[in-house]
Amino acid sequence: MIDITIDDKKISAKKDQTILQLAQENGIKIPHLCFHAALKPSGSCKLCGVEVASPSGKQVVMLSCIIKAKKNLIVKTNSALVKAKREEAFNKLLQMAPESSTIRNLAKQFDVSVTSPPNGCIRCRLCIRVCNEVIKAKALKMVKTENGNMVVPQAGRCIGCGTCANLCPTNIIKMVDEGSVRTVSIKEEVIEQLPLERCEGCGKMFATSDFQEFVKESIATHPDTKELHMLCPSCKKSMSNIVKTERERMKK
């Protein structure tokens, strides 16, 4: 048996046993993705680095899936040097697989700060501008975060009109009607969920009550305002065609 120290804990190792194997046997957690007991270690993911002394005495980070236990070896699995190399390794992996929940969850387990996943937003501000300048709901804003500028919702302001979703050039803003509820979201983040109203013509759920109220208030001061009917676009078009046909008939 070979006596070594891992994180100030004295441990006896078998001949040719790696530090990663020894750590697993003793309940010491070291992140890893590319290691499998049935295969020869490759050290591809670079996540399992630990701090040890080199032959010259300098403290260095080496891969625990490859380095074998040696007499009186002192190993640190969570030193500042290890944390720096670990963060670098995680972020390199995320450059290749930025949306990997496996990598991100593993990084979270080891309290490693990694870059945020891309959400497809190109920061064009079209959604913010149309909501502020045309709709005037002011439901979206750009905020500065540690990961750069991000479009975020302002709670309780969205009226569910869907204009932002229609204008978004990368289609990351979604508007989904399910049952009697409309959900507007930026990727996984919900902007708002609002109840839908039925069309008086066909009975189809088609617009939120908040949007209908917005339309009602918008046209209230118009001199030619008529009674507001709850009609979906298809029924409005059909009704318009009927009125047009009737007017043409009466002119004859």
C-alpha positions in Angstrom: 0.0 0.0 0.0 1.1 3.6 -0.7 0.3 6.4 1.7 -0.7 9.7 0.3 -2.6 12.8 1.4 -5.7 14.3 -0.3 -7.0 17.5 1.2 -5.2 16.9 4.5 -6.7 13.4 4.7 -4.3 10.4 5.0 -5.2 7.7 2.5 -3.7 4.3 1.6 -3.6 3.6 -2.1 -3.0 0.4 -4.2 -0.3 0.2 -6.7 -1.1 1.8 -10.1 -4.2 3.4 -8.6 -5.0 6.9 -10.0 -5.9 9.8 -7.8 -9.4 10.0 -9.3 -10.1 6.4 -8.5 -8.8 6.8 -5.0 -10.8 10.0 -4.5 -14.0 8.2 -5.7 -13.4 5.3 -3.2 -13.0 7.8 -0.4 -16.0 10.0 -1.1 -13.8 12.9 -2.4 -15.5 14.7 -5.2 -13.6 15.7 -8.3 -15.4 16.7 -11.5 -15.0 14.6 -14.6 -16.8 13.8 -17.9 -14.5 11.7 -20.1 -13.4 9.1 -17.5 -14.9 5.6 -17.5 -13.6 2.7 -15.4 -13.7 0.3 -18.3 -11.5 2.5 -20.5 -8.0 3.8 -20.5 -8.0 7.4 -19.2 -7.6 10.1 -22.0 -7.7 13.3 -20.0 -9.8 14.9 -22.8 -12.2 17.0 -20.7 -9.5 18.5 -18.4 -12.0 18.9 -15.6 -10.3 16.5 -13.1 -7.2 18.6 -12.4 -5.7 18.5 -8.9 -2.8 20.4 -7.4 0.4 18.4 -6.7 4.1 19.2 -6.4 6.2 18.6 -9.6 9.6 16.9 -9.4 11.2 20.4 -9.1 9.0 21.2 -6.2 6.7 23.7 -8.0 3.0 23.4 -7.4 1.2 22.4 -10.6 -2.2 21.1 -11.7 -2.3 17.6 -13.1 -5.1 15.4 -14.3 -6.3 13.1 -11.5 -7.6 10.5 -14.0 -4.0 10.0 -15.2 -1.6 10.7 -12.3 -1.0 7.7 -10.1 -0.5 7.5 -6.4 3.1 7.9 -5.2 4.5 7.6 -1.7 4.0 10.8 0.3 2.2 12.6 -2.5 0.2 15.6 -1.3 -2.9 16.3 -3.3 -5.2 19.3 -3.2 -8.6 19.1 -5.0 -10.0 22.6 -4.3 -7.1 25.0 -4.1 -7.1 28.4 -5.8 -4.9 27.0 -8.6 -7.2 24.1 -9.1 -10.3 26.4 -9.2 -8.8 28.6 -11.8 -7.8 25.7 -14.1 -11.2 24.1 -13.5 -13.1 27.2 -14.5 -10.9 27.5 -17.7 -11.7 23.8 -18.5 -15.4 24.2 -18.0 -15.6 27.3 -20.2 -13.6 25.6 -23.0 -16.0 22.7 -23.0 -18.9 25.2 -23.2 -17.4 26.8 -26.2 -18.0 23.5 -28.0 -21.3 22.7 -26.3 -22.7 26.0 -25.0 -26.2 24.7 -24.3 -25.1 21.5 -22.5 -27.1 21.1 -19.3 -24.8 18.3 -18.2 -21.7 20.6 -18.2 -23.5 23.5 -16.6 -25.1 21.4 -13.9 -21.7 19.8 -13.1 -20.1 23.3 -13.0 -22.8 24.4 -10.6 -22.2 21.4 -8.3 -18.5 22.5 -7.9 -19.4 26.2 -7.6 -17.6 27.1 -10.9 -18.5 30.3 -12.6 -19.1 29.7 -16.3 -20.3 31.8 -19.2 -24.1 32.1 -19.6 -25.8 30.0 -22.4 -26.4 32.0 -25.6 -30.1 32.9 -26.0 -30.0 34.1 -29.6 -30.6 37.7 -28.8 -28.6 40.1 -31.0 -29.5 43.2 -28.9 -31.2 44.9 -31.8 -33.7 46.5 -29.4 -36.6 46.2 -31.9 -38.7 44.5 -29.3 -38.0 47.3 -26.7 -38.5 50.1 -29.2 -41.8 48.9 -30.6 -43.1 48.1 -27.1 -42.1 51.6 -25.9 -42.8 53.8 -28.9 -45.7 52.1 -30.6 -47.6 49.9 -28.1 -46.4 52.1 -25.2 -46.7 49.2 -22.7 -43.0 49.5 -21.8 -42.9 45.8 -20.9 -39.3 45.3 -21.9 -36.0 46.9 -21.1 -32.3 46.4 -21.6 -30.2 45.9 -18.5 -26.5 45.5 -17.9 -25.5 42.2 -16.3 -22.2 40.4 -15.6 -22.8 38.5 -18.9 -23.4 41.7 -21.0 -26.6 43.6 -21.9 -29.8 41.5 -21.7 -33.4 42.1 -22.7 -35.6 41.5 -19.6 -39.3 41.9 -18.9 -40.8 44.5 -16.6 -43.3 42.7 -14.4 -47.0 43.4 -15.0 -46.6 45.6 -18.1 -47.0 43.1 -21.0 -50.5 43.2 -22.6 -49.8 40.1 -24.8 -50.2 41.8 -28.1 -47.4 39.7 -29.6 -45.8 42.6 -31.6 -42.3 41.9 -30.1 -42.6 38.2 -31.1 -43.6 39.2 -34.7 -40.6 41.6 -35.0 -37.9 39.6 -33.3 -35.4 38.8 -36.2 -34.0 35.7 -34.5 -37.3 34.4 -33.3 -36.3 33.9 -29.7 -39.4 35.8 -28.4 -42.3 33.4 -28.6 -46.1 33.8 -28.2 -47.9 30.6 -27.5 -51.7 30.2 -27.0 -52.7 27.2 -25.0 -56.3 26.7 -23.9 -57.4 30.1 -22.6 -53.9 31.4 -21.8 -51.4 33.3 -23.9 -47.7 32.9 -22.8 -45.1 35.4 -24.1 -41.5 34.4 -23.4 -37.9 35.1 -24.3 -36.4 31.7 -24.7 -37.0 29.9 -21.3 -37.9 33.1 -19.4 -41.6 33.9 -19.3 -42.5 37.6 -19.9 -46.1 37.2 -19.1 -49.1 34.8 -19.0 -52.5 36.4 -19.8 -56.1 35.2 -20.2 -57.5 35.1 -23.7 -60.9 36.4 -24.9 -63.2 34.6 -27.4 -64.1 36.0 -30.8 -67.8 36.9 -30.9 -68.0 35.6 -34.4 -66.4 32.1 -34.5 -65.7 31.5 -30.8 -62.0 31.2 -31.2 -59.7 32.4 -28.4 -57.7 35.2 -30.2 -56.6 38.1 -28.0 -55.9 39.0 -24.4 -58.3 41.1 -22.4 -55.4 43.5 -21.6 -54.8 44.0 -25.4 -58.5 44.6 -26.0 -58.6 47.2 -23.3 -55.5 48.8 -24.8 -57.3 49.0 -28.2 -60.4 50.4 -26.6 -58.4 53.2 -24.8 -56.4 53.9 -28.0 -59.4 54.6 -30.2 -61.6 56.3 -27.5 -60.7 59.8 -28.6 -61.0 59.1 -32.3 -63.9 61.1 -34.0 -65.0 58.1 -36.0 -64.9 55.6 -33.1 -67.6 52.8 -33.4 -68.6 50.2 -31.0 -65.7 47.8 -30.4 -66.6 44.2 -31.3 -64.6 41.2 -30.1 -63.8 39.8 -33.5 -60.7 37.8 -34.6 -58.8 39.0 -37.7 -60.6 36.4 -39.9 -64.0 37.4 -38.8 -63.2 41.1 -39.1 -62.1 40.4 -42.7 -65.3 38.5 -43.4 -67.4 41.2 -41.8 -65.6 43.9 -43.8 -66.3 42.0 -47.1 -69.9 41.6 -46.2 -70.3 45.4 -45.4 -68.4 46.2 -48.7 -70.6 43.9 -50.7 -73.8 45.4 -49.1 -72.6 49.0 -49.8 -71.9 48.1 -53.5 -75.4 46.5 -53.8 -77.1 49.6 -52.4 -75.3 51.9 -54.9 -76.9 50.0 -57.8 
